[in-house]
C-alpha cells in the first residue's frame, strides 16, 4: 500500500464508513476472530448478565454471547452509523427477541444510567480513545459494583509492526493497561497473553498475538 492507502485503512479501522467500511468490517471479522472468541470466553456470559460492548463492528460475534442463555441482554455501541446499521441487520433475530440492541454513541459520553451493566468489554478500540482516563471513568460509572471491564487488544510490540499504525493509533503494553486500570479505580484481576495463528495481510504473513486484561470495579 502507498501512504494514502495506509491512511485510508487507518481511517476505516477507526470509524468504518461507506462501501469500504462494509469491506473493512468483514476483514476485521476474519483477522480478529481469535481475539473476539477468546475475549468472549473470558467474558463468560451468564444468565441475567447485562453486557455492553464498546465498538462491536458489524456485530458478527454477537450471537456468540446472546445464544448462551435467553436471560442475557447485550447492548452494542459504536460511533460509526454504518456499523450500528449493519449490526441491526445482522442481528435482527436477537433484537426481535429483546436480547440485543445497538446504540450510536461516542465513547467519551456513553448514554447509559449509572450502575447499568454487569460486564463491559471492548476489542481493538482503545487505540483510538482521545483521553483514556475520561473513558475509563465513564465505564466505571455505568458498571455495577464488582462488575467486570475487559479490554482485548494487540500489544504494542506486535501492533507497531503494522504499516498503518502510525496514522492515529495509540499503542499499549500489558503494563500500560494495568497502570491505567489501577489509576482509574479498576482492580486488575487477570492478564492473558496469547499467540494466534499467522495471518495473511495483503500477501504478507503476519505473526499474530493478543492481550486481554480484566478489571473489576472497586
N, C-alpha and C positions, 0 to 999 in steps of 0.2 A: 504494500500500500504506500502511496505517497502521503505527504504530510496532511493534505486536505482530506483525504480519505480517513486517515487516522483521527483527525479532529471530528469528522462526521460520525465515526464509530463511537468515539468517546461521548459525543452529544447524545446519540441514540441510547447508549447504555445508561446514561444518567436519566434521560426522560424520553422514552420511545414515542415517536410521532410519525404520522403518515404511513405510506406503504412500507418504507424501510423499517418503521417501528414494529410492524407486524412480523417482518422477517427477523429482526434482531431478537424479538421475544421468543420466536421458535428456536433460534440459535442458542439463546440463553437456556431454554429448557433442556436442550441436548448437552451443552457444555457444563451446566450446573446441576445435572441430575443427581450426582452422588452427594454433593453438599446439601441439596434440598432434602433428599431422603434421609440422610444421616441427621440433619438438624431436626427434622420431624420426629425421628426416632428418639432423640434426646428430649424433645418437647413432650413426648409421651402423652398424647391427647387422652383425656379420661372423661367418663360420663359427667355431665354438668359443667365441664370447663367452658369458660367464655374466653375465647382466644382472639387476639389481634395480631395480624401480620402487617408489617410496615413494608410496602414495596413488593407486592405479590406478583408483579409482571402480568402475564395474561391469565393467571390463576390456574395454570395447568396442574399444579400439585395440590390444589385444594381438596380434591376427593380423597387424597391420602390421609387427610385429617378428619373430615366430617363423616366419612364412611365407617369410621371405627365405632361410633355409637350415636344413636339418634338424639341423645341428650347433649351432644357437643354443639356449641354455637361458635361460628367463625365470622370475623369481620376482617376484610382486607382493605387497606387504604393505600392510595398512591396519588402522586401529584401529576400523573400522566392521564389525561382524559381518555386517551386511546386504550390504555391498559385497564381502566375501570370498565370501559365498554366491552372489551374483549373478554374480561373475566366474567362479566354478567352473561355474555353469550355462552361461554364455555361451561358455566356452572348453573344454567337455568334450572336444572333438576333440583339442585340444593337450595337455590334461592326460593323456589316454589315451595319447598318443604319448610322454609323458615330457618334453615340451619346455616345459611351463608348470606352475607350482604357485602356490598362493596361501596366504598366512600371515596370521593375525591377530596384530598386534603394535603396540605403542606406539612412536612414533618415538624416544623417549628411551632405549629399551632394545631395540635390534634384536637378535633371537635368532640371529645368524649367526656363524660362525667368523671369526677374523682372516684377512685376505687372501683372501676368498671370491670377489669379483666383479671382472670386468674393467671393467665400466661400471655406474654407478648414476645414475638420473635421477629427477626429481620435477617435477610440473607443478601449479602453483597450490596448494601446500601450505605453503610457507614462511611464509605469513601467520599460521599457527596454531601455530608452534613456540614453546613457552614459553621455552626457552633455546637460542638458535641455536648457540652455541659447543658445548654438550653434544651437540647433534645432529650438527654437522659433525665433531666428533672421533669420534663413533660411526661415522659414514660413512667417515671416513678409516681407521678400524681395520679395517673389513671390505672395504675396497677394496684390490685388488692394487697392487703397486708400479707406478708410472706409469699407474695406472688413471684413468679419467675420471669426474668427477661433473658432471652437467648439471642446472641448475635453470631451469625455464621459469616465468614469472610475468607478471602485469600490473604495469607500472611504477607507481610511486607517483603520478605526475602524472595517470595515467589512472584507476587504481583508486579514488582518492579521490572520483571523480565518482559512484560507485555509492552509492545511498542506504542500503544495508545495511552498508556497510563500517565504520561506527562501532561495530558490535557484535562486538568480538573479533578484528578483523583488525589485523595489523602490516603497515605498508607500507614498501617499499624502492625506492630508485633504483638505477640501474646502479652508481653509485659506492658505495652502501651494500653491495651484494652483493660487489663486488670487494674492498672492505676486509675484509668478514667472511671471505671465502675466504683472503686473504693472512694475516690474523691467526690463522687456524686451520690453516695448513700446506697450503693448496691454491693452486697457482700458476694464475692466470687466463690461459688461452690464447686465449680467443675471447669476444667480446661481440657479440651480434646484436640489433638493434632492428628491428622490422618492423611496418608498418601492415597492418591487416586490413580486409576488407570491413565496412561498417557492420552492426550487429546490432540487430534489433528486440527490445527487452526490455520485455515487457508494454506494447506500444504506443508506447514511447519509443525513438527511433532513437539508438543509442549508437555513438560513434566508438570503434573498437577498435584496439589495438596490443599487442604483446607484446615481452618481453625474454627472451633466452636467454643464460645465462652458463655457460661451460665452464671447469672447473677440473681440474687434474691433481695427483695425489698426489705430494708431494715425495719 
